Each structure stands twice: as C-alpha cells, then as structure tokens.
Amino acid sequence: MGKVEIENIVASTTLADSLDLDAISLILEGAEYEPEQFPGLIYRLNKPKTAMLIFRSGKANCTGGKNLEDVKITVKTVIERLDRAGIPVYKDPKITVQNMVAVYDLEAELNLNAIAISLGLENVEYEPEQFPGLVYRVEEPRVVMLLFGSGKVVCTGAKKVEDIEKAIEILKRELTNAGLL
C-alpha cells in the first residue's frame, strides 16, 4: 500500500471549567481575539505548525496537526504557557480526535463516470459540472473520500489512521473488482 499522508488532524480537549479570554489574549503573545468576529481566541504555534481555538467554556480545539504527537505537543505547550501565567488549567486533559484529513495517490488515472456507476448511487455523489471530484461515502469505517481523475484521493471523517487505511483498502478492492483500477 502506498503512503497515506495526514494533512490535518482536528482534536478537542477541555483546558479548564471556564477561561477569561480577554486576560489570555494579553498573556499569550500573538493570540488573536476579536469576539465580535469569532467567539474563540486563536493561538498559533510555529513548531509544530498548529493552531488552538480556545473558548470561554474552557473547551479548545487543535487544528493543523500532521500526527497525534503534534496535537499533544500543542495542547501541552498551551497548558504550560497558561499555567506559567497563573491561569488555572487542567494539567493533563483528555484529547479526542474529531477528524483526520489524509491524501492518498492510487497512482492511476480514474474514470470517474464509470466509478460513479460501479460504486452505486446510494454511496456516491458525482456532478462534474459542480465539482471535479467524486464523493464516495464508506459506511464502515465511516469516512468520506473525494476521488479525482488524477488518481488522488482525499479522505476525511476518520478518527484513526487505521480507519483511513481500511477505507482505502475497501476502495481499492471495489475498483479492482470492477476492473477500474
């Protein structure tokens, strides 16, 4: 199997019972907080290149991670910076992956019209006048794949890398059985 490349992981956590975003915006250098535009504070890290969206409720989302380690480092870094500044936060909050976006190359040109017919209309959306990719919904694991004529596949909705790999195997098997790969 070729290489699955994770492009983005979105994960959620709870940093505290509640947070004073006005105070945090002054403490975290480079933090962006414009409550009239967006209710959360945006804090970007350069290494790893991620962002945390922090809300008054104490909940936070991490985006931009390429692997789980990036997410853990981001959460740990934010907690350490808030803790050092005297903001009460949880020391080791649970992190939950909400979504992973990955790219995979089937290394073959795809006939999306034939694939749309072959994979069954109940699992496929394909309107080339609207969007150049075919949307294929896999039921188990529950992921959505965008297939392009170039053979590139974007997989979204997974919560684990294993789900992405399993979904790609299912896709490859379906396309091979139909003589389309």
C-alpha positions in Angstrom: 0.0 0.0 0.0 1.2 3.5 -0.9 1.8 6.1 1.7 -1.2 7.7 3.4 -0.3 11.4 4.2 -2.1 13.0 7.0 -2.7 16.6 6.1 -4.7 17.8 9.2 -6.0 16.5 12.5 -8.7 18.3 14.4 -8.9 17.3 18.1 -10.8 18.7 21.0 -10.0 19.0 24.7 -11.0 20.9 27.8 -8.4 23.2 29.3 -10.5 24.4 32.3 -14.0 24.9 33.6 -14.0 28.4 32.2 -11.5 30.9 30.8 -11.1 34.6 30.7 -10.2 35.1 27.1 -9.6 38.8 27.5 -6.8 38.1 30.0 -5.4 35.2 28.0 -5.3 37.4 24.8 -2.9 39.7 26.8 -0.8 36.9 28.1 -0.3 34.7 25.0 1.9 36.6 22.6 0.4 36.7 19.1 -3.0 35.5 20.3 -5.9 36.7 18.1 -9.1 37.5 19.9 -11.9 39.5 18.3 -15.1 38.4 20.0 -17.3 40.4 17.6 -15.8 38.3 14.7 -15.4 34.9 16.3 -16.2 33.8 19.9 -12.9 32.0 20.4 -9.3 33.0 20.9 -6.9 31.8 18.1 -3.4 30.9 19.2 -0.9 29.7 16.6 2.3 27.8 17.2 5.1 27.7 14.7 6.6 24.4 15.9 4.5 22.3 15.3 2.6 24.4 12.8 -0.8 24.2 14.5 -3.5 26.4 16.0 -5.6 26.2 19.1 -9.1 27.7 19.2 -9.8 28.4 22.9 -13.3 29.2 24.1 -14.7 30.8 27.3 -16.2 27.5 28.3 -12.7 26.1 28.7 -13.1 23.9 25.7 -10.4 24.1 23.0 -9.8 22.7 19.5 -6.4 22.0 18.0 -6.1 22.1 14.2 -3.2 21.6 11.8 -1.5 18.7 13.4 0.0 16.2 10.9 0.2 13.5 13.6 -1.1 12.9 17.2 2.3 13.9 18.6 1.8 17.4 17.1 -1.6 17.6 18.8 -0.2 16.5 22.2 2.7 19.0 21.9 0.3 21.8 21.1 -2.0 21.1 24.0 0.9 20.7 26.4 2.5 23.9 25.2 -0.7 26.0 25.6 -1.3 24.5 29.1 2.3 25.2 30.2 2.1 28.8 29.0 -1.3 29.4 30.7 -0.1 27.7 33.9 3.1 29.8 34.0 0.9 33.0 33.6 -1.2 32.0 36.6 -4.3 30.9 34.6 -5.8 27.8 36.3 -5.9 24.9 33.8 -6.1 21.2 33.9 -2.7 19.5 33.8 -3.4 16.5 31.7 -6.7 16.8 29.8 -8.2 14.1 27.6 -7.7 14.8 23.9 -10.3 13.5 21.5 -9.6 13.3 17.7 -12.7 14.7 15.9 -11.5 14.4 12.3 -8.5 13.4 10.2 -7.9 14.5 6.6 -5.5 12.4 4.6 -4.3 12.2 1.0 -3.5 9.1 -0.9 -2.4 8.5 -4.5 -3.8 5.4 -6.3 -1.2 6.1 -9.0 -3.6 5.5 -11.8 -5.9 7.7 -13.9 -9.5 7.2 -12.8 -12.7 7.2 -15.0 -15.0 8.9 -12.5 -18.1 8.3 -14.7 -17.5 4.6 -14.7 -16.7 4.6 -11.0 -19.9 6.6 -10.2 -21.9 3.8 -11.8 -19.9 1.0 -10.4 -19.8 2.1 -6.7 -23.6 2.5 -6.6 -25.6 5.7 -6.5 -26.5 5.4 -2.8 -22.8 5.8 -1.8 -21.7 8.3 -4.5 -22.2 11.9 -5.4 -20.8 13.0 -8.7 -21.7 16.2 -10.5 -18.7 17.2 -12.7 -20.3 20.5 -13.6 -20.3 21.5 -10.0 -17.1 19.9 -8.6 -14.4 17.9 -10.4 -14.2 15.1 -7.8 -16.4 12.2 -7.0 -17.7 11.9 -3.4 -17.7 8.3 -2.1 -19.1 7.5 1.3 -17.8 4.4 3.0 -20.1 3.1 5.7 -17.6 1.1 7.8 -15.3 2.8 8.8 -17.4 5.9 8.5 -15.4 8.1 6.2 -15.9 10.2 3.1 -13.5 10.1 0.1 -13.0 12.5 -2.7 -11.7 10.8 -5.8 -10.2 12.8 -8.6 -9.4 11.8 -12.2 -5.7 12.1 -11.5 -5.9 9.1 -9.0 -5.6 11.3 -6.0 -7.9 10.6 -3.1 -8.7 12.8 -0.1 -10.1 11.0 2.9 -12.0 12.8 5.7 -14.0 12.0 8.7 -11.7 9.3 10.2 -10.8 9.4 13.8 -7.8 7.0 13.5 -5.2 6.3 10.8 -6.3 2.7 10.7 -9.8 3.8 9.6 -8.2 5.7 6.7 -6.1 2.7 5.7 -9.1 0.4 5.9 -11.3 2.7 3.8 -8.6 3.0 1.1 -8.3 -0.8 1.0 -12.1 -1.1 0.6 -11.9 1.5 -2.2 -9.0 -0.3 -4.0 -10.8 -3.6 -3.7 -14.1 -2.2 -5.1 -12.3 -0.5 -8.0 -10.1 -3.6 -8.8 -13.2 -5.9 -8.7 -15.0 -3.6 -11.1 -11.9 -3.5 -13.4 -11.4 0.2 -12.9 -8.0 0.2 -11.2 
